Amino acid sequence: MSEPAPPAPGAATVETVPVLVVGAGPVGLTLAMELEHQGVRALVVERNTSTTRHPKMDVTNGRSMELYRRLGVADELRKVAVPSDHPTKVTWATSAVGWELASFDYPSVDETRETIRDRDDGTLPLEPWMRVSQVILEPALRDLLEARSQHVSVQYGWALESFAQDTEGVTARLVSANGDRRRTIRAQYLIGCDGAGSRTRRQLGTDLHEIDLRRMLVKELGLPRTAAMLARAYRATGERPMDGRIYLVHFSTPDRKIFQRFGGHVWHLQSPEGWTLISQNDGDTFTLHAPLGAGTDADRIDPRAFVHERVGRRFEMDVLVANAWTPRLTVADSYGHGRVWLAGDAVHQVPPTGGYGMNTGVGDAVGLGWALAAVLQGWGTPGLLRAYEHERRAVALRNRGAAARHSVVRAAVKAAHRTTAHSERWSGARARRRLGREISDLGNLENEALGIELGYRYDTSPVVCPDPHGRAPRQTMDEYTPSTWPGARPPSLLLQDGRALFDLFHHGFTLLRFADHDVTAFTDAAERAMPLEVVDVRDAHARGLYERDLVLVRPDQHVAWRGDTPPADPLYVIDRVRGAHH
């Protein structure tokens, strides 16, 4: 299924498919899974001839894992991830052979599952997070699609060359990786999941709104503090001011002693000098990210020497990938229009702090996928696609703000760093204690922000019915407040019989009924308009968390409407949530 298609027999041949997805990274593949889940035929094309060699992301958060569980693949994906009994540790140190400054410890997946079961108060995700590199995740997603798909095909070695859309669909021209073959695809919808340099976005003429990361850091830290930090670094080591680029070295090594000084299962080793060493698999594979000074020629860097200098010792290693890259804080002005839409890095890019890149894209994929299915199956309107932009762009802006905040924390640590911390003298011990306290005080919210991961809401969406009573719960980055406020992800909990409530949600809309109400008028209205299943739940704990007797949940596990009695005008509710109400 992943082999390139044979050459078209003639220029007049046009292949047809309901949905053409451009890009087979995690977002494109997740969108393909959602379309498969909804029974929609689709073709996914990827310009590269295989899955990525670049590690990129290394954590799939709890909300993304809930969505993968909904798609029936969470357990399979965990088989290729860091083992579920491994705890996780983020350590700040002067170097891999130096002194520990501060650490943040996190339980294993198995331990987190126990906590979720024991607490069962709706404040935690149904699924723990998962540590896995994109290098491993992409082929795992592809293989699952190949093994299970009846509606979706994935083809590597084909790039989008151009497209033209009209009121009925899109005509796309593809070119093979070696440039010697071309194909024409006619689709009802074209979806660009083709990354930060998205050709789809560029041809749409969509601009990116960007926050200059370096200017933001100077503004947040203050010019005097920033200048003093740069001057100290230059006097101590000749370090030039950072120009915004990061140098990445992805490598494997048989040497298991890299993190040994700080105990087992260190995930991130972070330096106050600005670099981070990531254990990708709690074994033999690592990725170093380190800032580059202005004027540094990345092409002349020896990756091995670069790693050895920062880690603090030499060791045997096999360099898998080495290159410079530039982190950005961007959100697209538009997510598409008409027959062409965008998702993932094509519409938002953030630094890796917090892991919001791919995880935001997974939410995009599910949100766009069910809307496309609804439109193609005739029960939804294009208003759902316009609502997709409204909903997901707001999430991208919020997540960009969180990623920026975490980047400032790392810069604040660097600003507090003194080279004395590397000394064995009494002054070095004092400098390390001071720096350790500063790191502990600043915290590690980038790996603890449940409010960002679970607490986003679509409460201003045109396809969500607002609640005229009460007040929406406060949203913060650090804490998730369980709620069924319209637009929210509802609380996850286990029922008295042990079943997860989320597992009872259906492919279409689900009406949760926590008390005896006659909903015949509601179901009759839905029967003529959209897929709806009624799920009866008689559980006092669940009713308390869900706040109303009746809660309507969308296919993407977000609340569309709620009430203590059936709606007075059920057709209004039905039409609004399927995008038909103007």
Secondary structure per residue as TSV (DSSP state, phi and psi in degrees):
chain	resnum	aa	ss	phi	psi
A	1	M	-	360.0	-24.2
A	2	S	-	-96.3	3.5
A	3	E	S	-77.1	144.3
A	4	P	-	-58.2	144.8
A	5	A	-	-70.3	154.6
A	6	P	-	-67.2	160.4
A	7	P	-	-58.7	144.0
A	8	A	-	-64.1	137.5
A	9	P	S	-68.0	-17.9
A	10	G	S	-165.8	160.8
A	11	A	T	-62.7	-25.5
A	12	A	T	-81.9	-10.0
A	13	T	-	-71.2	128.0
A	14	V	-	-126.7	123.0
A	15	E	E	-84.5	145.8
A	16	T	E	-122.6	144.7
A	17	V	E	-159.5	144.8
A	18	P	E	-60.6	-44.2
A	19	V	E	-130.9	127.7
A	20	L	E	-107.9	119.0
A	21	V	E	-104.6	123.6
A	22	V	E	-100.7	112.0
A	23	G	-	114.3	120.7
A	24	A	-	-115.1	41.2
A	25	G	S	-78.8	-170.0
A	26	P	H	-57.3	-36.0
A	27	V	H	-72.0	-46.2
A	28	G	H	-61.8	-40.0
A	29	L	H	-70.8	-36.2
A	30	T	H	-68.0	-40.0
A	31	L	H	-60.1	-41.6
A	32	A	H	-61.6	-39.7
A	33	M	H	-64.2	-39.9
A	34	E	H	-65.1	-42.0
A	35	L	H	-64.8	-39.9
A	36	E	H	-61.8	-43.9
A	37	H	H	-57.6	-35.1
A	38	Q	T	-93.4	0.7
A	39	G	T	76.6	31.4
A	40	V	-	-107.1	130.9
A	41	R	-	-72.1	138.7
A	42	A	E	-154.1	153.3
A	43	L	E	-118.5	127.8
A	44	V	E	-108.9	126.9
A	45	V	E	-119.9	145.1
A	46	E	E	-132.4	129.6
A	47	R	S	-67.5	-31.2
A	48	N	S	-76.8	156.7
A	49	T	S	-84.9	-5.1
A	50	S	S	-155.8	-179.3
A	51	T	S	-69.1	167.8
A	52	T	-	-65.8	151.3
A	53	R	-	-99.9	-8.6
A	54	H	-	-92.8	134.2
A	55	P	-	-67.1	-38.1
A	56	K	-	48.2	-107.6
A	57	M	-	-81.8	157.4
A	58	D	-	-138.9	9.3
A	59	V	E	-147.1	135.4
A	60	T	E	-109.4	115.7
A	61	N	-	-76.1	174.3
A	62	G	H	-61.7	-36.9
A	63	R	H	-67.0	-42.7
A	64	S	H	-61.8	-38.2
A	65	M	H	-68.7	-32.7
A	66	E	H	-60.1	-43.0
A	67	L	H	-68.7	-37.0
A	68	Y	H	-68.3	-33.6
A	69	R	H	-63.6	-42.0
A	70	R	H	-57.8	-35.2
A	71	L	T	-84.3	-3.0
A	72	G	T	80.3	22.1
A	73	V	-	-124.2	0.3
A	74	A	H	-58.8	-47.0
A	75	D	H	-64.9	-37.5
A	76	E	H	-66.5	-40.2
A	77	L	H	-65.4	-36.6
A	78	R	H	-64.1	-21.4
A	79	K	T	-65.6	-24.1
A	80	V	T	-103.3	2.4
A	81	A	S	-91.7	177.5
A	82	V	S	-56.1	135.1
A	83	P	-	-51.3	144.9
A	84	S	T	-71.5	-11.7
A	85	D	T	-96.3	5.2
A	86	H	-	-88.5	122.5
A	87	P	-	-71.4	174.2
A	88	T	E	-130.1	141.5
A	89	K	E	-137.5	133.0
A	90	V	E	-110.4	119.2
A	91	T	E	-121.4	131.5
A	92	W	E	-97.7	131.9
A	93	A	E	-150.2	160.3
A	94	T	S	-68.0	-30.2
A	95	S	S	-172.3	178.6
A	96	A	T	-70.4	-16.5
A	97	V	T	-115.3	10.8
A	98	G	S	-103.3	-143.0
A	99	W	-	-101.9	141.5
A	100	E	E	-76.2	136.8
A	101	L	E	-103.6	-42.4
A	102	A	E	-165.8	153.1
A	103	S	E	-139.6	152.2
A	104	F	E	-127.8	118.8
A	105	D	E	-104.4	139.5
A	106	Y	E	-131.4	144.3
A	107	P	-	-70.6	164.4
A	108	S	-	-72.2	170.1
A	109	V	H	-58.8	-44.0
A	110	D	H	-61.7	-43.8
A	111	E	H	-67.0	-37.5
A	112	T	H	-65.6	-38.4
A	113	R	H	-59.4	-41.6
A	114	E	H	-62.3	-42.3
A	115	T	H	-63.1	-42.6
A	116	I	H	-60.2	-44.4
A	117	R	H	-66.1	-42.8
A	118	D	H	-71.2	-39.9
A	119	R	H	-76.3	-54.7
A	120	D	-	44.9	45.9
A	121	D	S	-115.8	11.3
A	122	G	S	82.6	-1.9
A	123	T	S	-85.9	-9.5
A	124	L	S	-118.5	158.4
A	125	P	-	-70.0	160.1
A	126	L	S	-66.5	-34.1
A	127	E	S	-115.5	137.0
A	128	P	-	-67.6	166.8
A	129	W	-	-68.4	171.9
A	130	M	E	-138.5	127.7
A	131	R	E	-92.5	116.3
A	132	V	-	-160.4	140.2
A	133	S	-	-76.8	149.9
A	134	Q	H	-61.0	-28.8
A	135	V	H	-57.6	-32.2
A	136	I	H	-94.6	-37.0
A	137	L	H	-65.3	-43.4
A	138	E	H	-57.4	-54.1
A	139	P	H	-62.8	-29.8
A	140	A	H	-66.2	-43.4
A	141	L	H	-63.3	-44.2
A	142	R	H	-60.0	-46.2
A	143	D	H	-63.5	-38.3
A	144	L	H	-64.9	-39.5
A	145	L	H	-63.0	-45.9
A	146	E	H	-61.1	-38.1
A	147	A	H	-76.1	-29.8
A	148	R	H	-113.9	-18.0
A	149	S	-	-73.5	137.7
A	150	Q	S	-115.4	-9.4
A	151	H	S	-126.4	-13.0
A	152	V	E	-120.8	139.2
A	153	S	E	-121.9	140.2
A	154	V	E	-117.9	127.5
A	155	Q	E	-130.4	123.9
A	156	Y	E	-94.6	157.5
A	157	G	S	85.4	20.2
A	158	W	E	-131.6	124.9
A	159	A	E	-111.8	149.8
A	160	L	E	-73.5	126.7
A	161	E	E	-97.9	-44.5
A	162	S	E	-165.6	167.7
A	163	F	E	-151.9	158.9
A	164	A	E	-138.1	129.0
A	165	Q	E	-110.0	151.0
A	166	D	-	-135.5	-169.6
A	167	T	S	-70.1	-20.1
A	168	E	S	-99.9	-18.0
A	169	G	-	168.9	-158.1
A	170	V	E	-133.9	136.6
A	171	T	E	-107.7	116.6
A	172	A	E	-113.2	140.4
A	173	R	E	-110.6	127.2
A	174	L	E	-111.3	151.2
A	175	V	E	-129.4	142.1
A	176	S	E	-72.1	163.4
A	177	A	T	-59.3	-35.0
A	178	N	T	-91.9	1.4
A	179	G	S	79.7	4.2
A	180	D	S	-98.1	-2.3
A	181	R	-	-134.5	150.6
A	182	R	E	-136.6	152.6
A	183	R	E	-139.0	154.4
A	184	T	E	-119.2	127.2
A	185	I	E	-117.5	130.6
A	186	R	E	-108.0	118.7
A	187	A	E	-128.2	153.9
A	188	Q	E	-73.3	-31.6
A	189	Y	E	-141.2	141.9
A	190	L	E	-114.6	128.6
A	191	I	E	-118.8	121.0
A	192	G	E	-91.9	105.5
A	193	C	-	-113.8	40.5
A	194	D	-	-101.1	31.2
A	195	G	-	80.6	-174.8
A	196	A	T	-61.1	-33.7
A	197	G	T	-92.3	24.0
A	198	S	-	-38.6	116.3
A	199	R	H	-67.0	-35.1
A	200	T	H	-60.7	-47.2
A	201	R	H	-63.5	-42.6
A	202	R	H	-63.1	-42.4
A	203	Q	H	-68.8	-30.3
A	204	L	H	-67.7	-19.2
A	205	G	T	79.2	23.9
A	206	T	-	-84.1	128.7
A	207	D	-	-88.0	159.1
A	208	L	E	-108.3	134.4
A	209	H	E	-92.8	120.2
A	210	E	E	-120.1	137.4
A	211	I	E	-96.0	124.5
A	212	D	-	-70.2	112.8
A	213	L	H	-62.6	-43.2
A	214	R	H	-67.8	-42.3
A	215	R	H	-63.3	-38.3
A	216	M	H	-62.9	-42.0
A	217	L	H	-63.6	-42.4
A	218	V	H	-62.8	-41.7
A	219	K	H	-64.3	-42.4
A	220	E	H	-71.1	-42.5
A	221	L	H	-81.1	-24.9
A	222	G	-	93.3	141.7
A	223	L	H	-62.3	-45.2
A	224	P	H	-59.6	-43.5
A	225	R	H	-66.1	-40.9
A	226	T	H	-65.4	-44.6
A	227	A	H	-62.0	-41.6
A	228	A	H	-64.0	-40.8
A	229	M	H	-61.0	-46.4
A	230	L	H	-65.9	-39.6
A	231	A	H	-65.6	-42.4
A	232	R	H	-61.5	-44.7
A	233	A	H	-64.0	-37.5
A	234	Y	H	-70.2	-42.5
A	235	R	H	-64.8	-37.1
A	236	A	H	-77.4	-44.2
A	237	T	H	-131.8	-1.2
A	238	G	-	77.0	14.8
A	239	E	-	-65.7	128.9
A	240	R	-	-83.9	156.5
A	241	P	-	-57.9	142.8
A	242	M	E	-65.0	141.4
A	243	D	E	-103.9	9.5
A	244	G	E	101.6	-14.6
A	245	R	E	-86.2	152.7
A	246	I	E	-122.0	137.7
A	247	Y	E	-101.7	126.6
A	248	L	E	-107.8	133.2
A	249	V	E	-128.0	116.0
A	250	H	E	-104.2	121.7
A	251	F	E	-146.3	161.2
A	252	S	E	-119.1	154.8
A	253	T	-	-154.5	141.6
A	254	P	S	-78.6	-8.0
A	255	D	-	-77.3	112.1
A	256	R	T	-91.3	9.6
A	257	K	T	-96.0	3.1
A	258	I	T	-57.4	-46.1
A	259	F	T	-105.0	6.6
A	260	Q	G	-59.2	-32.9
A	261	R	G	-60.5	-26.4
A	262	F	G	-109.6	17.5
A	263	G	-	87.1	178.7
A	264	G	S	-82.0	162.1
A	265	H	-	61.4	34.5
A	266	V	E	-72.4	127.7
A	267	W	E	-93.0	-56.0
A	268	H	E	-115.8	127.1
A	269	L	E	-104.9	114.7
A	270	Q	E	-115.2	136.6
A	271	S	-	-106.0	141.1
A	272	P	T	-67.1	-9.0
A	273	E	T	-82.8	-5.8
A	274	G	S	114.1	-9.0
A	275	W	-	-96.8	158.4
A	276	T	E	-134.2	132.5
A	277	L	E	-110.9	122.4
A	278	I	E	-109.7	128.3
A	279	S	E	-84.1	115.6
A	280	Q	S	-80.7	-29.1
A	281	N	S	-139.2	16.7
A	282	D	S	53.7	33.3
A	283	G	S	-146.1	-103.2
A	284	D	S	-114.3	5.3
A	285	T	E	-121.8	131.8
A	286	F	E	-137.6	159.6
A	287	T	E	-136.2	128.1
A	288	L	E	-104.4	131.1
A	289	H	E	-118.2	124.5
A	290	A	E	-140.9	138.7
A	291	P	E	-69.1	149.5
A	292	L	E	-106.2	143.7
A	293	G	E	-80.3	156.6
A	294	A	T	-57.6	135.1
A	295	G	T	86.6	-5.1
A	296	T	-	-70.0	129.3
A	297	D	-	-87.3	103.4
A	298	A	G	-62.9	-28.5
A	299	D	G	-70.1	-17.8
A	300	R	G	-99.5	3.0
A	301	I	-	-77.1	134.6
A	302	D	-	-87.3	109.7
A	303	P	H	-57.6	-38.8
A	304	R	H	-64.8	-47.9
A	305	A	H	-63.2	-35.9
A	306	F	H	-60.6	-45.5
A	307	V	H	-68.1	-47.4
A	308	H	H	-59.5	-40.0
A	309	E	H	-62.0	-39.4
A	310	R	H	-82.2	-38.7
A	311	V	H	-69.0	-34.2
A	312	G	T	105.4	3.9
A	313	R	S	-161.5	162.8
A	314	R	-	-91.8	147.1
A	315	F	-	-160.0	161.9
A	316	E	-	-70.6	135.7
A	317	M	-	-155.2	152.3
A	318	D	E	-117.3	112.0
A	319	V	E	-75.4	121.9
A	320	L	E	-93.5	-43.3
A	321	V	E	-148.0	141.1
A	322	A	E	-147.2	125.0
A	323	N	E	-167.6	161.5
A	324	A	E	-91.4	147.5
A	325	W	E	-147.7	163.3
A	326	T	-	-122.8	115.9
A	327	P	-	-69.4	144.3
A	328	R	-	-135.3	157.7
A	329	L	E	-120.7	84.6
A	330	T	E	-128.3	149.9
A	331	V	E	-139.4	133.3
A	332	A	E	-68.3	147.5
A	333	D	S	-68.4	-26.3
A	334	S	-	-143.6	149.8
A	335	Y	-	-101.7	9.6
A	336	G	E	130.5	179.4
A	337	H	E	-164.1	157.2
A	338	G	T	62.6	-114.1
A	339	R	T	-105.9	5.6
A	340	V	E	-127.5	124.7
A	341	W	E	-133.7	163.7
A	342	L	E	-128.7	156.1
A	343	A	-	-154.6	159.9
A	344	G	G	72.6	-146.4
A	345	D	G	-61.9	-16.3
A	346	A	G	-63.3	-23.1
A	347	V	T	-122.5	-7.9
A	348	H	E	-156.8	137.0
A	349	Q	E	-134.0	135.9
A	350	V	-	-137.6	158.2
A	351	P	-	-62.7	163.2
A	352	P	S	-71.0	-8.8
A	353	T	T	-60.1	114.3
A	354	G	T	101.4	-21.2
A	355	G	S	69.6	37.2
A	356	Y	H	-93.4	-2.8
A	357	G	H	-68.0	-73.8
A	358	M	H	-64.4	-37.8
A	359	N	H	-64.2	-38.2
A	360	T	H	-64.0	-38.0
A	361	G	H	-65.0	-34.6
A	362	V	H	-62.3	-42.3
A	363	G	H	-63.1	-39.3
A	364	D	H	-57.3	-48.3
A	365	A	H	-60.3	-44.6
A	366	V	H	-70.1	-42.7
A	367	G	H	-63.0	-41.5
A	368	L	H	-75.0	-36.7
A	369	G	H	-63.1	-46.5
A	370	W	H	-70.0	-32.3
A	371	A	H	-66.8	-43.1
A	372	L	H	-60.0	-45.4
A	373	A	H	-59.5	-43.0
A	374	A	H	-61.3	-43.3
A	375	V	H	-67.2	-46.4
A	376	L	H	-67.5	-30.8
A	377	Q	T	-85.7	-3.3
A	378	G	T	90.0	-3.9
A	379	W	S	-98.7	-12.7
A	380	G	S	-109.7	164.3
A	381	T	-	-115.9	166.5
A	382	P	T	-58.0	-14.2
A	383	G	H	-59.1	-27.7
A	384	L	H	-65.7	-35.9
A	385	L	H	-71.0	-39.7
A	386	R	H	-65.3	-35.9
A	387	A	H	-67.5	-33.1
A	388	Y	H	-54.8	-47.1
A	389	E	H	-61.4	-46.6
A	390	H	H	-57.3	-45.5
A	391	E	H	-73.0	-51.4
A	392	R	H	-77.9	-28.9
A	393	R	H	-67.0	-37.3
A	394	A	H	-62.7	-39.4
A	395	V	H	-64.8	-42.6
A	396	A	H	-61.6	-41.1
A	397	L	H	-64.2	-42.1
A	398	R	H	-65.1	-43.6
A	399	N	H	-69.4	-33.3
A	400	R	H	-61.6	-42.0
A	401	G	H	-61.5	-38.3
A	402	A	H	-68.1	-44.0
A	403	A	H	-61.8	-38.4
A	404	A	H	-64.0	-42.6
A	405	R	H	-59.7	-44.1
A	406	H	H	-66.2	-35.4
A	407	S	H	-64.3	-37.0
A	408	V	H	-65.1	-38.6
A	409	V	H	-59.0	-45.3
A	410	R	H	-63.7	-38.6
A	411	A	H	-66.8	-35.3
A	412	A	H	-65.0	-36.0
A	413	V	H	-64.1	-44.4
A	414	K	H	-62.2	-38.5
A	415	A	H	-66.1	-29.9
A	416	A	H	-83.6	-11.7
A	417	H	-	-72.5	138.3
A	418	R	-	-124.8	139.6
A	419	T	G	-62.4	-18.4
A	420	T	G	-57.0	-24.9
A	421	A	G	-61.2	-16.2
A	422	H	G	-90.6	-1.7
A	423	S	-	-88.4	147.8
A	424	E	S	-85.3	-4.7
A	425	R	S	-73.6	171.1
A	426	W	H	-57.7	-34.4
A	427	S	H	-67.8	-30.9
A	428	G	H	-68.2	-42.9
A	429	A	H	-61.8	-42.0
A	430	R	H	-65.4	-41.4
A	431	A	H	-62.8	-38.4
A	432	R	H	-68.9	-40.0
A	433	R	H	-64.0	-43.4
A	434	R	H	-62.3	-44.9
A	435	L	H	-66.7	-38.9
A	436	G	H	-61.9	-41.0
A	437	R	H	-64.1	-40.1
A	438	E	H	-62.6	-43.7
A	439	I	H	-63.4	-44.3
A	440	S	H	-63.0	-39.8
A	441	D	H	-67.0	-39.4
A	442	L	H	-69.6	-29.4
A	443	G	-	76.6	-173.6
A	444	N	-	-130.8	50.8
A	445	L	G	-59.2	-25.3
A	446	E	G	-60.9	-20.2
A	447	N	G	-111.6	13.6
A	448	E	T	-134.9	8.5
A	449	A	-	-84.6	72.5
A	450	L	H	-63.8	-27.3
A	451	G	H	-63.6	-34.6
A	452	I	H	-74.5	-45.0
A	453	E	H	-70.6	-38.9
A	454	L	H	-113.9	-21.6
A	455	G	-	-92.5	5.3
A	456	Y	-	-71.2	147.4
A	457	R	B	-133.7	151.5
A	458	Y	-	-107.7	41.7
A	459	D	T	-71.6	-14.2
A	460	T	T	-103.3	10.3
A	461	S	-	-66.0	140.8
A	462	P	T	-70.2	-10.0
A	463	V	T	-111.7	22.5
A	464	V	S	-120.9	137.6
A	465	C	-	-86.5	115.7
A	466	P	-	-66.4	153.6
A	467	D	-	-97.0	117.7
A	468	P	S	-76.3	-6.2
A	469	H	S	-112.8	144.0
A	470	G	S	79.3	-169.1
A	471	R	-	-135.3	139.7
A	472	A	-	-61.9	141.1
A	473	P	-	-64.0	150.6
A	474	R	-	-65.4	139.4
A	475	Q	-	-104.6	127.4
A	476	T	-	-131.1	161.1
A	477	M	S	-68.5	-37.0
A	478	D	S	-87.4	-20.2
A	479	E	-	-133.8	137.9
A	480	Y	-	-101.1	123.8
A	481	T	-	-98.8	113.9
A	482	P	-	-59.9	133.8
A	483	S	-	-164.4	153.2
A	484	T	-	-109.4	26.2
A	485	W	-	-53.3	133.3
A	486	P	T	-51.2	130.9
A	487	G	T	99.1	-15.7
A	488	A	B	-82.1	157.0
A	489	R	-	-73.6	125.1
A	490	P	-	-72.5	164.4
A	491	P	-	-66.3	143.4
A	492	S	-	-94.6	134.4
A	493	L	-	-154.3	164.4
A	494	L	B	-100.8	133.6
A	495	L	-	-76.1	171.3
A	496	Q	T	-60.5	-28.0
A	497	D	T	-86.7	5.0
A	498	G	S	93.7	-10.7
A	499	R	-	-74.3	145.5
A	500	A	B	-80.4	129.5
A	501	L	G	-59.0	-38.5
A	502	F	G	-58.5	-31.3
A	503	D	G	-70.6	-12.0
A	504	L	G	-90.0	-8.7
A	505	F	-	-69.7	145.9
A	506	H	-	-98.6	172.9
A	507	H	S	-60.4	-39.7
A	508	G	S	-91.1	-140.5
A	509	F	E	-84.4	148.3
A	510	T	E	-124.0	125.2
A	511	L	E	-100.3	109.5
A	512	L	E	-83.2	126.2
A	513	R	E	-118.2	110.3
A	514	F	-	-95.8	-5.1
A	515	A	S	-149.0	167.6
A	516	D	-	-76.2	101.4
A	517	H	-	-131.5	142.6
A	518	D	-	-81.8	111.0
A	519	V	-	-109.5	22.2
A	520	T	H	-58.0	-44.1
A	521	A	H	-61.4	-37.0
A	522	F	H	-68.3	-48.1
A	523	T	H	-68.5	-32.8
A	524	D	H	-65.6	-41.4
A	525	A	H	-64.5	-39.4
A	526	A	H	-70.2	-34.5
A	527	E	H	-58.3	-32.4
A	528	R	T	-87.7	-3.7
A	529	A	T	-132.6	-34.6
A	530	M	S	-162.6	159.3
A	531	P	-	-71.3	128.7
A	532	L	E	-145.7	133.8
A	533	E	E	-122.3	138.1
A	534	V	E	-95.6	129.1
A	535	V	E	-118.4	117.8
A	536	D	E	-87.0	129.2
A	537	V	-	-129.1	120.1
A	538	R	-	-116.4	84.8
A	539	D	-	-147.5	113.1
A	540	A	H	-61.8	-38.9
A	541	H	H	-63.8	-44.6
A	542	A	H	-64.1	-43.2
A	543	R	H	-60.1	-40.3
A	544	G	H	-62.4	-43.8
A	545	L	H	-70.1	-31.8
A	546	Y	H	-88.2	-6.5
A	547	E	-	69.3	-18.0
A	548	R	S	-137.7	159.7
A	549	D	S	-70.9	-29.6
A	550	L	E	-128.7	127.6
A	551	V	E	-135.4	122.7
A	552	L	E	-96.5	120.9
A	553	V	E	-110.9	133.0
A	554	R	-	-76.7	170.9
A	555	P	T	-60.2	-26.0
A	556	D	T	-92.8	16.0
A	557	Q	S	67.0	40.2
A	558	H	-	-123.0	147.6
A	559	V	E	-74.5	128.7
A	560	A	E	-100.8	-30.4
A	561	W	E	-162.6	154.0
A	562	R	E	-150.4	156.8
A	563	G	E	-173.9	162.3
A	564	D	S	-91.4	-8.1
A	565	T	S	-139.6	158.8
A	566	P	-	-58.3	150.3
A	567	P	-	-64.7	144.9
A	568	A	S	-65.0	-32.4
A	569	D	S	-123.9	82.6
A	570	P	H	-61.5	-32.8
A	571	L	H	-65.9	-34.8
A	572	Y	H	-60.4	-46.5
A	573	V	H	-61.9	-47.2
A	574	I	H	-59.6	-46.7
A	575	D	H	-66.1	-38.1
A	576	R	H	-65.4	-46.8
A	577	V	H	-74.0	-15.7
A	578	R	T	-103.2	11.2
A	579	G	T	81.1	16.2
A	580	A	-	-100.7	-4.4
A	581	H	-	-93.8	130.1
A	582	H	-	-105.6	360.0
